[in-house]
Amino acid sequence: MNIEDLKGKVIIHNDYEGYFTLSYPVIDCGLSLDEILERLSPLENKYTIIDEKELPTDYTYYSAWLYDNVNETVSIDIEKAKEIQKDNIRMIRKKFLEEQDVIFMRAIETGDTLAQQSSAIRKQELRDLTEIVNIIDITGDTVDEISSQIESTWNEDLLGKNIFVVKRIVNDDGSIEVIKHTIDV
């Protein structure tokens, strides 16, 4: 394989600390393929070169991806992905819990026990969201399947749209676009 053969390809490997890494080689960088690979894997870490279209499409838990250099495959650390989901839930639910605290305190001030009960129930529902992530039974085998199952624990009724989902879409013309939903929190 020569440098021109890397067009549309990605190099999968682990970095110095053993973390999953994707490297997109720049074809006209002036380096040979061997020089690129030497710079990416100076410790002679194993790598795999694949067509970019073969990567998982769900990047939501990218920091939980793993490269198995024995089987040359991409997988996902399920527990780490669950922790990411729980952190995302905590980030969004914080403002809802704070809002419920205000509602609850006002209800105490006015003696509205029904509003107190309602607020207490809502706060408990919000607190229970991370437990749902803990107990989900993961049955998927691929990164995309597992990511989808973890994403399914997001409760839009309580939290609104899941702004943390990141998907890579391969268009009919072969171009790739990344869709990411973000807002300032």
C-alpha positions as CSV (number, residue, x, y, z in Angstrom):
1,M,0.0,0.0,0.0
2,N,1.3,3.5,-0.8
3,I,0.2,6.9,0.5
4,E,-2.3,7.5,-2.3
5,D,-4.1,4.3,-1.3
6,L,-5.0,6.0,2.0
7,K,-7.6,8.3,0.5
8,G,-10.9,7.7,2.3
9,K,-9.1,5.5,4.8
10,V,-8.6,5.8,8.5
11,I,-5.9,4.4,10.7
12,I,-7.1,2.8,13.9
13,H,-4.7,2.3,16.8
14,N,-4.0,2.9,20.4
15,D,-2.0,6.0,21.5
16,Y,0.9,6.1,23.9
17,E,-1.3,5.5,26.9
18,G,-3.4,2.8,25.3
19,Y,-6.4,4.9,24.4
20,F,-8.4,4.4,21.2
21,T,-7.3,6.8,18.4
22,L,-8.5,7.4,14.9
23,S,-6.0,9.1,12.5
24,Y,-6.9,10.5,9.2
25,P,-3.8,10.6,7.1
26,V,-3.2,13.7,5.0
27,I,-2.3,12.4,1.5
28,D,-0.2,15.4,0.4
29,C,1.7,15.9,3.7
30,G,5.0,15.1,2.1
31,L,5.5,11.9,4.2
32,S,5.6,8.3,3.0
33,L,3.1,5.8,4.3
34,D,5.9,4.3,6.4
35,E,6.8,7.7,7.9
36,I,3.2,8.4,8.8
37,L,2.8,5.0,10.4
38,E,6.0,5.4,12.3
39,R,4.8,8.8,13.7
40,L,1.5,7.4,14.7
41,S,2.8,4.3,16.3
42,P,6.4,5.0,17.5
43,L,6.1,2.3,20.1
44,E,5.3,-0.2,17.4
45,N,1.7,-0.4,18.4
46,K,-0.4,-2.5,16.1
47,Y,-2.8,-0.6,13.8
48,T,-5.5,-1.3,11.3
49,I,-6.2,0.7,8.1
50,I,-9.9,0.6,7.1
51,D,-12.2,2.4,4.8
52,E,-13.8,5.3,6.8
53,K,-17.2,4.0,5.8
54,E,-16.6,0.9,7.9
55,L,-16.4,2.9,11.2
56,P,-19.4,2.9,13.6
57,T,-21.9,5.6,12.8
58,D,-22.7,6.5,16.4
59,Y,-19.9,8.6,18.0
60,T,-21.9,9.6,21.1
61,Y,-19.7,7.5,23.3
62,Y,-16.5,7.8,21.2
63,S,-14.3,8.2,24.3
64,A,-15.4,4.7,25.4
65,W,-14.4,3.1,22.1
66,L,-11.6,0.5,22.3
67,Y,-9.3,-0.9,19.7
68,D,-8.6,-4.6,20.1
69,N,-5.2,-4.9,18.4
70,V,-5.4,-8.7,18.5
71,N,-8.6,-9.0,16.5
72,E,-8.1,-5.6,14.8
73,T,-11.7,-4.5,15.7
74,V,-13.4,-1.5,17.3
75,S,-15.5,-2.2,20.3
76,I,-16.9,-0.2,23.2
77,D,-16.3,-0.2,27.0
78,I,-20.0,-0.5,28.1
79,E,-19.4,0.6,31.6
80,K,-17.5,3.7,30.5
81,A,-20.3,4.5,28.0
82,K,-22.8,4.2,30.7
83,E,-20.8,6.6,32.9
84,I,-20.8,9.1,30.0
85,Q,-24.6,8.8,29.7
86,K,-25.1,9.3,33.4
87,D,-22.8,12.4,33.4
88,N,-24.8,13.8,30.5
89,I,-28.1,13.1,32.4
90,R,-26.7,14.8,35.5
91,M,-25.6,17.8,33.6
92,I,-29.1,18.4,32.1
93,R,-31.2,17.4,35.1
94,K,-29.3,19.8,37.4
95,K,-31.3,22.8,36.2
96,F,-34.6,20.8,36.5
97,L,-33.7,19.8,40.1
98,E,-32.9,23.4,40.9
99,E,-36.3,24.5,39.4
100,Q,-38.1,21.9,41.5
101,D,-36.3,23.1,44.6
102,V,-37.7,26.6,44.1
103,I,-41.2,25.1,43.4
104,F,-41.0,23.0,46.6
105,M,-39.8,26.0,48.8
106,R,-42.6,28.2,47.5
107,A,-45.1,25.4,48.2
108,I,-43.8,25.2,51.7
109,E,-44.2,28.9,52.1
110,T,-47.8,28.9,50.9
111,G,-48.7,25.6,52.7
112,D,-49.5,23.9,49.4
113,T,-49.0,20.2,50.3
114,L,-50.2,19.0,46.9
115,A,-47.5,21.1,45.1
116,Q,-44.9,19.8,47.7
117,Q,-45.8,16.2,46.9
118,S,-45.8,16.8,43.2
119,S,-42.4,18.5,43.3
120,A,-41.0,15.7,45.5
121,I,-42.2,13.1,43.1
122,R,-40.7,14.9,40.1
123,K,-37.3,15.3,41.9
124,Q,-37.3,11.6,42.7
125,E,-38.1,10.8,39.0
126,L,-35.1,13.0,38.0
127,R,-32.8,11.3,40.5
128,D,-33.8,7.8,39.3
129,L,-32.7,8.5,35.7
130,T,-29.1,7.5,36.3
131,E,-30.3,4.2,37.9
132,I,-32.1,3.3,34.7
133,V,-28.7,3.5,32.9
134,N,-27.2,1.3,35.6
135,I,-29.7,-1.5,35.2
136,I,-30.1,-1.6,31.4
137,D,-29.4,-5.0,30.0
138,I,-27.1,-4.5,27.0
139,T,-27.8,-7.1,24.3
140,G,-26.2,-5.4,21.3
141,D,-22.9,-6.6,19.8
142,T,-21.7,-3.7,17.8
143,V,-20.7,-0.2,18.8
144,D,-23.8,1.2,17.1
145,E,-26.2,-1.3,18.7
146,I,-24.7,-0.8,22.2
147,S,-24.7,3.0,21.8
148,S,-28.3,2.9,20.7
149,Q,-29.4,0.9,23.7
150,I,-27.6,3.2,26.1
151,E,-29.1,6.3,24.3
152,S,-32.6,4.7,24.9
153,T,-32.2,5.4,28.6
154,W,-32.6,9.2,27.9
155,N,-36.0,10.3,29.1
156,E,-37.1,13.1,26.7
157,D,-40.3,13.8,28.8
158,L,-38.1,14.7,31.8
159,L,-34.9,16.0,30.1
160,G,-35.9,17.2,26.7
161,K,-34.1,16.2,23.5
162,N,-30.8,14.4,24.0
163,I,-28.3,17.0,22.9
164,F,-25.3,14.7,23.3
165,V,-26.0,12.3,20.4
166,V,-23.4,12.4,17.6
167,K,-24.0,10.5,14.4
168,R,-21.8,10.1,11.4
169,I,-23.8,9.8,8.2
170,V,-22.4,8.5,4.9
171,N,-24.2,10.2,2.1
172,D,-25.1,8.5,-1.2
173,D,-22.3,10.3,-2.9
174,G,-19.8,8.8,-0.4
175,S,-19.3,12.1,1.5
176,I,-19.5,11.9,5.3
177,E,-21.2,14.4,7.5
178,V,-21.3,14.5,11.3
179,I,-24.6,15.5,13.0
180,K,-24.2,16.8,16.6
181,H,-26.8,18.4,18.8
182,T,-25.5,20.8,21.3
183,I,-26.7,23.7,23.4
184,D,-25.1,25.8,26.1
185,V,-25.9,24.4,29.5
